[in-house]
Amino acid sequence: MEENGAPKFFFSADEFVELSPQDIGLGDAAARVSLRQLGNAGTHSLQVLHETYPPGSDTGPDMLAHDAEEAGVVITGVIEISVADQVRVLNPGDGYIFDSRLPHRFRNIGDQPCVIVSACTPPSF
């Protein structure tokens, strides 16, 4: 909501909130990963992220798990995603959807930045 209490429906790119990977538990390994959140996830049941993974970056050596479902579409670059015992390399236009309680990890194995637009419900961080 804006300061006057009116709902805010539209956000320019510079209004996204940068979430610190260290603050949300991803540790130092993810220090170069950018997670930009659309709006205030605390006031919605859906969290939308604009994610950027520089070449060689990942979400850390430990698999993640949290109470939610998540989905996303790769916009540019390539990303290797591990979910439970499955591993897949996704290219631009490819997508994913899974129960986030399953152990998972994201890793840019390419030589270009990978950009993903993702959604998570309920918001996890």
N, C-alpha and C positions, 0 to 999 in steps of 0.2 A: 504494500500500500504506500501511497505517497503521503507526505506529511499532513496533508489536509484530510486524510482518511479515505479518499477516493481510491478505488481499485486501480492498479497500474497494469495495463495489458501489453504494452509494447516497450521494448528495451533496445537501445542502440548498443553496438558492440562494446563501447567503452563503459557501459553500465553493468556488464557481467561481473560476477564476483569471483576473483581468483582464490581457489581453495589451496592451501599449502599442503602438499603431499605428506610432509612430516607431521603436520597437525592432525591429519586424518588417519595416521597410523601406517603410512606406506614406508616410512623410514628414509634414510639417506639415499638408498639406491634409486629412489624415484624423484630425487631432487630436481631433475631437469624436466619432468613431466608437468604439463600445464593442464589443470582442470578448471575450466571457467564455467561457473554456474549461472544459469538464466534465472534471474529474480531471486526471491527468498524461498528456498525449499521448505523452510519451517512453516510457511503459511499455505502450503499446497500438499497434495498427496502424491505428486509427481515431481521428480527431480530431473532436469534436463542439463546436460553438460556438453560443452565444446572442448574436446580433449585433444592435446597435441603431445605426441611422443617423438622426441628427436631421435635420430639414428642411434642405436645401441642402448636406448633407455628402456626401462621396464618398471613394473609395479613392485619390484623387490624380489628377493629370493624365496620368500615365504608366500604360499598361496593365500589369497584373500577369501573371506567368507563373511557374509552378513545377511540379516533377515530382509530380503527383498527379491524382486525380479528385475533383471536388467536386459536391455536390448540396445543395439546400436547399428550404425551404418558407417562403413569406411568411406571417407570422402577422397582422401589422397594418401599415397604411400601404401605400405604393407604392414600388417601386424600379425604376430603369432599369438593366438589365444589358446590357453589351456583351460579346460573345464573338466573337473573330475579326472578321468583317465583318457580324455580325448584332447588332441592337439590339432589345430588347423591354422593355416596361413590364409588370411583374408586380404583381398585386393580391393581397389576402389569399386564401389557398388555392391560389394558383399556385405552381409550383415550377420548378426548373432542375436539370440535371445535365450536366456537360461535362468534357472532358479539360483540366485546369488548365494544361497546357503551351501551350494556346492563349491568346493575349493576351486579358485580360478586365478589366472595371472595373465597379464598383457605384456608383450615384449616386441619392440620394433627391431626386426632383424634386417631391415632394408638400409639403404644408404641415403634415403630422403626422409624428411619428417612425415609422420603419419598423423592424419587428422580424422577424428571420429566424432560424430554427433550421437550422443547416447541418452537414454532415459532410464530411470530407476524408480520403482515404486514399491513400498513407500520410500521417501528419501532416506538415505543411509548415513549421511554426514553433512 
